[in-house]
Structure formats: structure tokens, C-alpha cells
Amino acid sequence: MKKGLQVSEYGRRIWLIFRKDLRVELLTSHNFISTAVFGIMLVVIFSFAFQLTDFPVDKAFGAVIWVSVFFTSTLSLQRLFGVEEENDALSALLLAVGDRGSIFLAKMLANLTVLLLLEMIILPPAWILINARINPNRIGFLIAALFLGSWGLAAVGTVVNALAVQVPNTRLLFPILLFPLLLPILIGGVLCVSAALDSSADLIPGWLYLMLCFDLIYTVVPFVLFDWILEG
């Protein structure tokens, strides 16, 4: 944040970029709907694939959810700088906003909102098809795991997308670059969601703390270094 820039003005800039990105994603209905349909299709395919084996399908609920969310998120994350890139408006946005950390926060929050909406659409069919039985006492752990995992996906996805914008012809590499960085989040998310299905919840708090630390690191560091990231 630049010296002298009031907190209210800084928050207003974040809000304006956040609202613009969210409107572009949600009001361009074919983008959001096609992404949601893709996520539901993944859930259906995975659930039927597990049901054809002897593996207890309810044990795979966590893996099905997070694999579906990861592949679905790559579609929405790749559109993050799409408008600015296609219309060559990124330079104008940088000049208009000034502080680039606010661009990172706004786009990450817009991404997080879209991911949470997509999960609200994907979860019900997954719950029904897999017939998962969540322990009522673990609902809080389940919500925390989904939120922290989505936060990590949004933060890392925003950073990788900002780097990819600077290098031509790197769109196809986006999922490959994203996956290794997200491994701690994906592993923690799968274990926490799976643990919410049974009584072995001793490891959940530890993984939630790890995911929270991961999210804070990938939020604070890019916020401070986003000038360098966009110019790199």
C-alpha cells in the first residue's frame, strides 16, 4: 500500500476490481454454467467408476470432491486475467489502480467467491451419488476444510495466472504449474474431508492449521511482491 493512501480508498479499489471480475464471471453465463456442468460431470464419472469396483465408495468422497474442484477451478482460474489480456487492458488497469497488491487481493477474492459457489453446486450431487454419511459433529471441520482449500486454490491460482500472463503460450502449462504448488492443500483437504466421514478426527486440526499457514503465506507474500510478479 502506498504511503498516504487511505484505508477506505484502498478498500474501494479492491471492491471495484472484485465486483468487476465477479460480474464478468457470473454474468457471462456460459462461462460459469459450463464450468459448473464440467464439475458435475466429473463427480458423476468418478462416482460411477468407484461403484464398479469393490472399493467402498463413501471412503472416496474426499478425493472425488477435491479432484473435481481442482480440475473445475483450473477453468475459472485461467479466465482470471482473460478480459485484460484479450483487450490489452492490463496496462490501463495497472495505471488506474496504482498499487498492485490491491489487484492481487481483489482477483483472489473474486476467485475464492466463484470457487465457493461452484462447490455449492458440486457438493449436493456428490453427496447423493456417493451416499456419504457425514458425522454431524464434524460439519464444522468439513466447512473449514472446504473454505481453507478454496482459499489456497484461489491464492496460488492468482499468482500462477499472473506469471503466465507475462509469458506467451503458457496457458496449456497452467494446470501443470498449479498442481505441484497445491499438493499440500489437496492432501490436507482430502484427509480432512475423509476424516469428517468417520470417527478418526485426531489429525484434522493439524491439517487445518497447515492449510491456514499455507493460505496466509500464499496471500501475504504475493500481496507484497505483486509488483515484481506482474513485471517479471
Salt bridges, closest charged atoms under 4 A:
GLU9 OE2 - ARG12 NH2 3.17
GLU9 OE2 - ARG13 NE 3.25
ASP21 OD1 - LYS20 NZ 2.71
ASP21 OD2 - LYS107 NZ 2.98
GLU25 OE2 - ARG79 NH2 2.46
GLU84 OE2 - LYS20 NZ 2.42
GLU84 OE2 - LYS107 NZ 3.13
GLU85 OE1 - ARG171 NH2 2.52
ASP227 OD1 - ARG100 NE 3.59
GLU231 OE2 - ARG100 NH1 2.91
